[in-house]
């Protein structure tokens, strides 16, 4: 999962978010640029509520990289769809 943070996010907000994610057993990788901060989340993010995260004042966008319920939707890692 990748979070795009708003430009005005301060360090205290980011530290609070990072501490919460770490408590959920999620590793956090922060990339701070001149105009945008990207937060990469590594771990089982399927348990995270994207609506909750999107609702945080500092979060501009939430992008899920992997689908949380791969077996339920019929997709498989080999690229075939179940019929």
For each residue, the residues with C-beta under 8 A, 3 or more apart:
1: 40 41 45 48 50 62 63 64 65
2: 38 39 40 41 62 63 65
3: 38 39 41 53 59 61 62 63
4: 36 37 38 39 59 60 61 62 63
5: 9 14 36 37 38 39 58 59 60
6: 9 57 58 59 60
7: 35 36 37
8:
9: 5 6 13 14 37 58
10: 13 14
11: 14 15
12: 15 16
13: 9 10 16 17 57 58
14: 5 9 10 11 17 18 30 37 39 58
15: 11 12 18 19
16: 12 13 19 20
17: 13 14 20 21 39 56 58
18: 14 15 21 22 28 30 39
19: 15 16 22 23
20: 16 17 23 24
21: 17 18 24 26 28 41
22: 18 19 25 26 27 28
23: 19 20
24: 20 21 43 47 48
25: 22 43 44
26: 21 22 41 42 43 44 45 48
27: 22 41 42 43
28: 18 21 22 39 40 41 42
29: 39 40 41 42
30: 14 18 37 38 39 40
31: 37 38 39 40
32: 37
33: 36 37 38
34:
35: 7
36: 4 5 7 33
37: 4 5 7 9 14 30 31 32 33
38: 2 3 4 5 30 31 33
39: 2 3 4 5 14 17 18 28 29 30 31
40: 1 2 28 29 30 31
41: 1 2 3 21 26 27 28 29 45 48
42: 26 27 28 29
43: 24 25 26 27
44: 25 26 47
45: 1 26 41 48 64 66 68
46: 66 68 69
47: 24 44
48: 1 24 26 41 45 52 53
49: 52 53
50: 1 53 54 62 64
51: 54 55
52: 48 49 55 56
53: 3 48 49 50 56 59 62
54: 50 51 59 61 62
55: 51 52 59
56: 17 52 53 59
57: 6 13
58: 5 6 9 13 14 17
59: 3 4 5 6 53 54 55 56 62
60: 4 5 6
61: 3 4 54
62: 1 2 3 4 50 53 54 59
63: 1 2 3 4
64: 1 45 50 67 68
65: 1 2
66: 45 46 70
67: 64 70 73 75
68: 45 46 64
69: 46 72 73
70: 66 67 73 75 76 77
71:
72: 69
73: 67 69 70
74: 81 82
75: 67 70 81
76: 70 79 80 81 82
77: 70
78:
79: 76
80: 76
81: 74 75 76
82: 74 76
83:
